[in-house]
């Protein structure tokens, strides 16, 4: 995690020198009412207020990217130009490096959380579709990190795509499922998520029942809590102690947390504090992996600015309609008709039909309302 004051060369120290005795400092520009989607907000907000080349190049150097377009080529769904955007957002469960404290590193990682974010034309509202990680789906052929080809299979657990071929295979699998071209890709891992929440000052949630989960190391009484990074990570990983113990219940917790996080980003006051602004941007750019089209602070800023009109009340959180897998009681499969309705609606930039929403609400219903 970045230390905002440890070096006389960092951005915050430079501001103190410039603003010292004998120098004039321009009055700060205050940006009020900005609502920027949480998955990219903190990584880009500094650009509008910094004006220091040092900060720009430092934050650019933090970013990691994957060239999805070059890897997948032209064999993809049509790039529909109707003003909407579709973004695949993944939470990685890698145990490598700083993530080792969350479990044993087995040499690969999986997409612990997966969401397709559809931003409607006009960028005033969005639908976020969570894909359960244990959903059984066809997986296309993918290239492994070693360069060999893993052949297509008719039946694979969804999150295995990431462990086999990383971001490129995950995007390819989602596009095969949905027939929707992903415009962008965003990924954050355990350690980066935790540090970002801490930099934001925590996130306030209310639990309607006690949550005690040994696997995620979460211990919360019923009531209102200000969760730090470690507790927030525990909440979005909690599964066994909420609802029926499946991934469907955990998705409900994740969806509630994301809405609370959006409200926190709006209220944290990052635009009025240069030090806080820099710290959040530095931490978040280190936490993010993006597609190549977002691999600069300017591009991220432009992307996030297009989403600033979307707040928590404008974001419709749903789960892919799924049912029990007849071949494996511990897995689920997409409900064919309802899933087709869902993806067809998003392809056309339309509202999701009620039939699909009804089945989505039924998934993990036991955990609905546990976190507000």
C-alpha positions in Angstrom: 0.0 0.0 0.0 1.3 3.4 -0.9 2.5 5.7 2.0 1.4 9.3 1.1 4.0 11.0 3.2 7.1 8.7 3.3 9.1 10.3 0.5 9.8 14.0 -0.4 9.3 13.0 -4.0 5.7 11.9 -3.8 2.8 13.9 -4.9 1.5 14.9 -1.5 4.9 16.2 -0.4 5.3 18.3 -3.5 2.0 20.0 -2.9 3.1 21.0 0.6 6.3 22.6 -0.7 4.4 24.4 -3.4 1.9 25.7 -0.9 4.5 26.9 1.6 5.4 30.4 2.7 6.2 32.9 0.0 4.4 30.9 -2.7 0.9 31.5 -4.0 -1.5 28.6 -4.2 -4.4 28.6 -6.5 -7.8 28.0 -4.8 -8.9 24.4 -5.1 -11.5 23.4 -7.7 -14.4 21.7 -6.1 -16.2 19.0 -8.0 -19.6 18.4 -6.4 -22.1 15.6 -7.0 -19.9 13.3 -9.0 -21.0 9.7 -8.9 -18.5 7.4 -10.5 -18.8 3.6 -10.7 -16.7 2.1 -7.9 -14.8 -0.5 -10.0 -12.9 2.3 -11.8 -13.5 5.5 -9.7 -10.7 5.7 -7.3 -8.1 4.7 -10.0 -8.8 7.7 -12.2 -10.1 10.7 -10.1 -6.7 12.3 -9.6 -6.2 13.2 -13.2 -8.8 16.0 -13.0 -7.1 17.8 -10.1 -3.4 17.0 -10.1 -1.7 18.7 -13.1 1.7 17.2 -12.1 3.5 15.1 -14.7 5.2 13.1 -11.9 1.8 11.9 -10.6 0.5 11.2 -14.1 3.5 8.9 -15.0 3.6 7.3 -11.6 -0.1 6.3 -11.8 0.3 5.1 -15.4 3.2 2.9 -14.3 0.9 1.3 -11.7 -1.5 -0.1 -14.3 -1.5 -3.6 -15.7 -3.3 -4.5 -18.8 -4.2 -7.4 -21.1 -4.6 -6.9 -24.9 -8.0 -8.7 -25.3 -8.6 -7.4 -28.8 -5.3 -8.7 -30.2 -5.7 -12.1 -28.5 -9.3 -12.7 -29.7 -9.0 -11.2 -33.1 -12.1 -10.9 -35.3 -13.9 -14.1 -34.2 -16.1 -12.3 -31.7 -19.7 -11.0 -31.5 -20.5 -7.8 -33.5 -19.3 -4.5 -31.9 -22.8 -2.9 -31.8 -22.6 0.9 -31.8 -25.8 1.9 -30.0 -24.3 4.0 -27.2 -24.3 1.2 -24.6 -21.2 -0.4 -23.1 -20.6 -3.9 -21.7 -17.8 -4.6 -19.2 -16.6 -7.8 -17.7 -15.6 -7.3 -14.1 -13.7 -10.1 -12.3 -12.5 -10.6 -8.8 -9.5 -12.9 -8.8 -8.8 -15.4 -6.1 -5.1 -15.8 -6.7 -3.1 -16.9 -3.6 0.2 -15.8 -5.1 2.3 -13.1 -3.6 0.5 -10.8 -1.2 -2.7 -12.9 -1.6 -1.0 -16.0 0.1 -2.6 -15.2 3.4 -6.0 -16.2 1.9 -5.0 -19.7 1.2 -2.4 -22.0 -0.3 -0.9 -21.0 -3.6 -1.6 -23.8 -6.0 0.0 -22.1 -9.1 -3.2 -20.8 -10.6 -6.2 -18.6 -9.8 -9.9 -18.5 -10.6 -12.5 -15.8 -11.1 -14.0 -15.8 -7.6 -16.5 -13.1 -8.6 -17.7 -12.4 -12.1 -20.1 -9.6 -13.3 -21.3 -8.4 -16.7 -22.0 -4.7 -16.4 -24.3 -3.3 -19.0 -24.3 0.5 -19.2 -27.4 1.6 -21.1 -27.2 4.3 -23.8 -27.2 7.7 -22.3 -25.1 6.3 -19.3 -27.8 7.1 -16.7 -28.4 3.5 -15.6 -26.8 0.1 -15.6 -27.7 -3.6 -15.1 -25.1 -5.8 -13.4 -25.4 -9.5 -14.0 -23.6 -11.8 -11.5 -22.5 -15.1 -12.9 -22.2 -17.9 -10.3 -18.7 -19.3 -10.4 -20.0 -22.9 -10.3 -22.2 -22.5 -13.3 -21.7 -25.3 -15.8 -21.3 -23.8 -19.3 -19.6 -24.7 -22.7 -16.1 -23.3 -22.8 -14.4 -22.4 -26.1 -10.8 -23.4 -27.0 -8.4 -21.1 -25.1 -4.6 -20.5 -25.1 -2.9 -21.3 -21.9 -0.1 -19.2 -20.4 2.4 -21.7 -21.7 1.2 -21.1 -25.3 -0.6 -24.4 -25.9 -4.3 -24.7 -26.8 -6.8 -26.1 -24.4 -9.5 -27.6 -26.6 -13.2 -26.5 -26.3 -15.4 -28.5 -24.0 -19.2 -28.7 -23.9 -19.3 -28.7 -20.1 -17.0 -26.8 -17.7 -17.3 -24.8 -14.5 -17.4 -21.1 -15.4 -14.6 -20.0 -13.3 -12.2 -22.6 -14.7 -11.9 -20.4 -17.8 -9.8 -17.9 -16.0 -7.6 -20.5 -14.4 -6.9 -22.1 -17.8 -6.4 -19.0 -20.0 -6.6 -15.9 -17.8 -8.5 -12.8 -18.7 -8.6 -13.6 -22.4 -10.3 -17.0 -21.9 -12.7 -15.5 -19.4 -13.8 -12.9 -21.9 -14.0 -15.4 -24.7 -16.2 -17.7 -22.5 -18.6 -14.8 -21.5 -18.9 -13.7 -25.1 -19.7 -17.3 -26.1 -22.4 -17.5 -23.4 -24.0 -14.1 -24.1 -23.2 -13.3 -27.8 -22.4 -9.9 -26.5 -19.0 -8.3 -27.2 -17.3 -7.0 -24.1 -16.1 -3.5 -24.6 -13.9 -3.5 -21.6 -12.3 -5.7 -18.9 -11.5 -4.9 -15.3 -10.0 -7.2 -12.6 -9.0 -6.7 -9.0 -7.5 -9.3 -6.7 -8.0 -10.0 -2.9 -5.1 -7.9 -1.7 -5.9 -4.9 -3.9 -9.5 -5.0 -3.0 -8.7 -4.9 0.7 -6.2 -2.0 0.4 -8.6 0.0 -1.7 -11.4 -0.3 0.9 -9.0 0.8 3.7 -7.9 3.8 1.6 -11.6 4.8 1.2 -11.9 4.7 5.0 -14.2 1.6 5.1 -17.7 1.0 3.9 -20.8 1.2 6.1 -23.3 -1.7 5.9 -26.2 -2.9 8.0 -26.6 -6.6 8.7 -30.1 -7.8 9.6 -28.7 -11.0 11.2 -25.4 -12.0 12.8 -22.8 -13.4 10.4 -20.2 -15.8 11.7 -18.2 -17.5 9.0 -15.0 -19.3 9.8 -13.9 -19.7 6.2 -14.0 -16.0 5.5 -12.9 -15.0 9.0 -16.0 -12.8 9.4 -17.7 -12.2 12.7 -20.5 -9.6 12.7 -23.4 -9.1 15.0 -26.7 -7.8 13.6 -26.6 -4.0 13.2 -24.7 -1.3 11.4 -20.9 -1.6 10.9 -18.1 0.3 9.3 -16.2 -2.5 7.6 -12.5 -2.1 7.0 -10.7 -3.8 4.1 -10.3 -7.2 5.7 -13.9 -7.3 7.0 -15.2 -6.2 3.5 -13.2 -8.9 1.9 -14.6 -11.4 4.4 -18.1 -10.3 3.6 -17.9 -10.6 -0.1 -16.3 -14.1 0.3 -18.9 -15.3 2.9 -20.8 -18.3 1.7 -21.4 -21.2 4.2 -23.0 -19.2 7.0 -25.6 -17.3 4.9 -28.6 -18.6 3.1 -28.3 -22.2 1.8 -24.5 -22.0 1.9 -24.1 -21.8 -1.9 -22.5 -19.3 -4.1 -25.9 -17.9 -4.9 -26.3 -16.5 -1.3 -22.8 -15.0 -1.4 -23.7 -13.2 -4.6 -26.6 -11.4 -2.8 -24.0 -10.2 -0.2 -21.7 -9.0 -2.9 -24.5 -7.1 -4.7 -25.5 -5.3 -1.5 -21.9 -4.5 -0.7 -21.3 -3.0 -4.2 -24.2 -0.6 -3.7 -22.8 0.4 -0.3 -19.4 0.9 -1.9 -20.9 3.2 -4.5 -22.4 5.4 -1.8 -19.1 5.4 0.1 -17.2 6.6 -3.0 -19.7 9.4 -3.4 -19.5 10.6 0.2 -15.8 10.1 1.0 -14.8 13.6 0.0 -11.8 12.6 -2.2 -12.2 15.7 -4.4 -11.7 18.1 -1.5 -8.5 16.5 -0.1 -5.5 16.3 -2.4 -3.7 13.8 -0.1 -6.7 11.5 0.1 -7.2 11.8 -3.6 -3.6 10.8 -4.4 -3.6 7.9 -1.9 -6.8 6.4 -3.3 -5.7 6.8 -6.9 -2.3 5.3 -6.2 -3.8 2.3 -4.4 -6.5 1.6 -6.9 -4.3 1.8 -10.0 -2.0 -0.8 -8.4 -5.0 -3.0 -7.7 -6.5 -2.9 -11.2 -5.8 -5.0 -14.3 -7.6 -3.6 -17.4 -8.0 -4.3 -21.1 -5.4 -2.5 -23.3 -8.0 0.2 -24.2 -8.1 1.4 -20.6 -4.4 1.2 -19.9 -3.7 4.8 -19.1 -4.9 7.3 -16.6 -6.4 9.5 -19.3 -8.4 6.7 -20.8 -9.6 5.5 -17.4 -10.6 9.0 -16.5 -12.6 9.4 -19.8 -14.3 6.0 -19.2 -15.2 6.8 -15.6 -16.4 10.3 -16.5 -18.9 8.7 -18.8 -20.3 6.8 -15.8 -20.5 9.6 -13.3 -24.3 9.9 -13.6 -24.8 6.4 -12.3 -25.4 6.0 -8.6 -26.4 3.0 -6.5 -30.1 3.7 -7.1 -29.5 3.6 -10.9 -27.7 0.2 -10.8 -29.9 -2.9 -11.2 -28.2 -5.9 -9.6 -29.3 -9.3 -10.7 -28.0 -12.9 -10.8 -27.9 -15.0 -14.0 -31.1 -17.2 -13.9 -29.8 -20.7 -13.0 -31.3 -24.0 -11.7 -29.9 -27.1 -10.2 -27.5 -29.1 -12.4 -29.1 -32.6 -12.9 -25.7 -34.2 -13.2 -24.1 -32.6 -10.1 -26.0 -31.4 -7.0 -23.1 -29.0 -6.2 -23.3 -27.1 -9.5 -25.9 -25.0 -11.3 -26.8 -24.6 -15.0 -28.3 -21.5 -16.8 -32.1 -21.7 -17.3 -32.2 -21.7 -21.1 -35.3 -19.6 -21.8 -34.8 -17.0 -19.0 -31.0 -16.6 -19.7 -31.7 -16.2 -23.4 -34.2 -13.5 -22.6 -31.7 -11.7 -20.4 -28.9 -11.6 -22.8 -31.1 -10.8 -25.7 -32.5 -7.7 -23.8 -28.9 -6.5 -23.0 -27.8 -7.0 -26.7 -30.7 -4.7 -27.7 -30.1 -2.3 -24.8 -33.6 -3.1 -23.5 -34.9 -3.6 -20.0 -34.7 -7.2 -18.7 -38.0 -9.1 -19.0 -39.9 -9.9 -15.8 -39.7 -13.6 -16.4 -35.9 -13.5 -16.2 -36.0 -11.1 -13.2 -38.3 -13.5 -11.3 -35.9 -16.4 -11.7 -33.0 -14.1 -10.8 -34.7 -13.0 -7.6 -35.3 -16.6 -6.6 -31.5 -17.4 -6.8 -30.1 -17.1 -3.3 -33.3 -15.6 -2.0 -32.5 -16.9 1.6 -29.6 -14.4 1.7 -31.6 -11.5 0.3 -31.8 -8.6 2.7 -29.1 -9.9 5.1 -26.9 -7.0 4.2 -28.3 -3.5 3.4 
